């Protein structure tokens, strides 16, 4: 079954409605969503910029968009996307929960089915910034699959009181950033929606650890502001991850539930690899330099590094695919929520 233009438009409309459900998006996030609509319109054959404006001006009804989705798989897809969008910047608030309840009714989802998706996404959104390290074999099905992933999420030791800013070997940080980018690129190759939902918590944890290595104790609010400053909105990033695959026809293969073969989500994988890599590199430059960079410098550095990372991703594509084949998503999510 292939997605038709009306299906793509309906799912994207629901995703954008979810993005504005809490009515508290700041101007940076609105700008990110508007830029996303412009960039996706070029190759989709759908005027997503007009759709964005219609959603913003409340000219799109949720029930009408839901009515355009005529199979259980498409309705499940739309709901999972909406839940991921609502939880991208933290656990759902009251307005977002009311929106999701209305959506599940419009999509005719079973209540327990809808509750399960929300509960899993909320648990990911509430994932702590620090997790205890676990054995590599617990992450993947193959030997040696995830030693680098464990290193990436393992907590950094707190610097002693009164100590000078720690010297961090560049090679160690470079390896940690690359491993994080490979892991997030691999997650985008997996069929589970929750795999994509894990990308933002992993990016947040990467920035946290880089700050920690340089003596900064960061919280989720600070990290979210850092991401927004460099040009990555949490909500808009999730919409973009999903939207690029959607308008490219990469989510059109339905296998009972929604699924996609390894290798068919190359666009989303490249995007997540590049974004994660650039975030890590710019975070290192920012915190190693004592947080002295201004907004324009951060945004410029991030944009340049994303372009560099897109070329780098092709070199590491075989490792990304190998990582995807070995990942046990349930174990990864369990560790993130620990």
N, C-alpha and C positions, 0 to 999 in steps of 0.2 A: 504493500500500500504506500503510495507516494502522497506527500503533503501537497494540497492544492493551494493556490494563492489565497483563497478565502480562509483556509485553515491557518496559514501563516499569519495573515492579518489578524484573525481572531485571537490566536495565542499571544501575539505581540501586544495586542490591545489589552488583554488580561494582564500581561506582565507589566505594562506601563500603568494600568489602573492600580495594580498592587504597589508599584513604586511610589505613588502619590496617596496611598490609602491612609497614611498617618498624618497627612497635611502639615508635616513639619520639615520637609526637605529644604535645606538651605540653598542659597543661590549657586554655590559651587556644584552641588549635586544636580540641580536643574540644568546647569550649563553642560555637565557631563552627559546627561540624558539627551539633551538637544543635539549635541555634537554626535552622539551615537546614532540618533535617528537620521541625521544627515549622511553619515558615512555608510550606514547600512542600506539606505535608499538606493545608492548608486548601482549595486549589483543585484538587487532583490526583485526588481520589476514592480515593487509596491512603494507608494509614496509614504514612507514611514515618518517623514517630517510632518506631513499633513495629519497622519494618525496621532503623532505626538501632540500636535496643537489641538486636535479634537478631544483627546483625553484631558489635556490641561484645561480646556474650556468646558469640560463636562458635556461634550456633544456625543459621547459614546456611552451607551448603556451596557452594564456588565451582563445583564440577561440576554441582550441581543448578541453579544460576542459569544457567550456560552452556547447559544442556539445554533451557531454556525459550526460547532464541533459535533460531528454526527457519529462518532464511534467511541466506545469506552476508552480505548487507548489514547485517543486525542484528548478526551476530557481529563484523563489521569495526567497526561503530559502538561496540560494547561494548569492544573491544580498544583502539581509539583513545582512548576516554574514560579507560580505566584507565591507559594510558601517560601521558596528559596529567596525570592526578591524581598519579601517582608522580613525575613530573618537575617538578611545579609549584613545589616548594621546593628544586630543585636536581637534578643528575643522579642517576639511580637508584643506590641502594646495593645491596649483595649480596642483602639480603632482598627488596627490591623486584624485582630482576632474577629471583630465583627465583620470586616470585609471578607475574610476567609470563610466564615460561616455562611454568609450570603452567597459566596461563590460556590461552595460545595453543594448548596441547595440548588443553585441554577444549573450546575453540572450533573445533578442527580447522583452524587456519590454516596455510597453507604457511609453512615456516620462513623463507624469504627475505622473504615478505610481512611477517611479524612483525618481523624484524630491521630492515627498512627504516623502519617506523614508529618503533621505539625509537631508531634512529640519528638520525633527523631531530629527534625530541623532545629527545634528549640534547644535540644541537648547539645547540638553542635554549636549553636550561637552562644551558648553559655560556657563553652569549653574554656578551661583555665589557660592562662598564658604559659604556665610552667607545668610540665608533666614529668613524672618519674621515668627514667630510662627503662626500656624493656629489652629482652633478648631479641636479636635480629630475627631468629627463626619464627617468632610470634607474629611478625608482620607479613610474611609472604609464604607461599607454598613451596618455593624453591630455596635451596641452600644459598646463603650469602645474598639474598635478595635485598635486604633492607638495612644492612649495617650503617649505610650512609644516612638513611632516614632517621635511624635512632640517634645518630650524632647530631642531626639537624634539630631535633626537638628536645634533646636532653638539656636540662637546665644549666645555666652558667653559674659558676660559683660567685657569690656576692663578694665584692672587694672589701678588704678589712677597713674598719673605721679609720678615717684620716689618711688612707692610702692615696698615693698619686693615681692619676688615671692610668689604667693598666696598658702595657704594651701588648698588642695582639698581633701575632704573626699574620702577615698579609695572605700567605698561602693557605693558612687554616681557615680564614674567613672566606676566601675565594672558593675553597672546596665546599664549605657549608652552603654558600649561596648557590653554587652550581647544582649540588645535590637536591636542594629545595626546589630549584627550577625543574629539574628532571622529574622529581616526584609529582609536582603539580601538572607538568605536561602529561605524565602517565595517567593521572587521575581523569583527565579529559578524554582519554581513550576508552574508558570503561563505561558500560551501559547504565550503571546505577546513577540516578539523579543525585543521591547522597554523596557520591564520589565528587561531583562538581561542587556540592555545597561545602565540602571539606577544604576547598582551595583557599578561601578567604581566612578561615582560622589558622591554616598553616602559614599563610603570608604574614598574618598578624604576629604569630609566634616567632617567625624569622626576624621581623623587625625588633620584637621585644628582646630576643637573644643578642642581637647586634648591639642594641643600646646597653644591655646588661654587661656585655663584655667590655664596654667603655665606661662603666661606672654609673650608668643612668638607669634608674628604676622606673620603668614606663607602665602606664595603665592602658586599658583598651581605648579610653577616650583620647589620650594623647596620640596613640598609634593611628586611630581613625582620622584625627586631624592632620597628622603627618601625611597619610595616604592622600587625603583630599588636597593638601597643599601641593604635592608633586603632580597631581592630576588624575588620581585614581579614586573615584567614589566607590564606596562599598556596594551600594545598591546598583549603581550604573554598571559596575564591573560584572556583577552577576547577570544583569540583563544582557550585557555585551557577550559574555561567555556563551550564554544560551542563544542569543539572537543571531550570532554569526553562524552557528551550526544550523539554526532553523532556516534562515533565508538562503543558506547554501544548499538546502535539501539534504543535509547530513543527518537529520532526525526522522527521515521518512520511512525507515525500515521498522515495521512493527512485528514483534515476535511475542505474541500473547500479550505481554505488556510492551512498553516502549523499549527498544534496544537498538544498539548500533555495533557493528563489527569493529574490532581493533583495526585501525588504519583508516576508517571512514571519517573520523573526527579530527583530521590533521589540522584543520584551520583553528579549531578551538584549542587543541594541544599547543600549537605554536604560539597562540595568543597568551595562554597561561604560563608557558615557559618564559616567554619574553618579559611579561609583566612581573613575574616573580623575580627573575634575574635582575631586572632593572631596579626593582624596589630594594633588593638586597644591596646592590652596588651603591645606590644613592644613599641608603640608610648608613652604610659604612662610612661614606665620605662625610656625611652630616654629623654623625656622633663621634667619629674619630677626630673631626675638626672642631669639636666643642660646640656644636650646634650654632655655628656662626653664619651659615649660608642663608641668604634671603629667599623669598618666595620665587622670584623670577629665576634665580640661579638653580634652585631645586627643580623647577619645572623644566627648564632647558636641559639640565643634566639628565633628568628622567627620560625625556623625549629622545635624546641622542642615544642613551643606553638601550632603550627599547629597540631602536633600529639596529644597533650592533647585535643585540640578542637574537633578533630574527634571523640574521645570518648564521649566528652560532648554533641556533636550534637545529639547522639542517645537519650540522656535524654530529650532533648528539641524538638525532632521531632514532638510530638503532638502539641506543641505551634506553631511551624513553619507551620504546615499544617493548623491550625486554623487561623493563620495570613493570609495565602494565600487565604483562603476562604473569608475573609473579606476585602481584599485589593481592593481599586478602583485605578487601575493603572493610569487612566487619571488624577485623582485628585493628585496623588503622583507626576506625571511628571509635572503637572501644578505648583505645589509648588516648585519643584526643579528648574524650569526655572524662578521663580518669582524674 
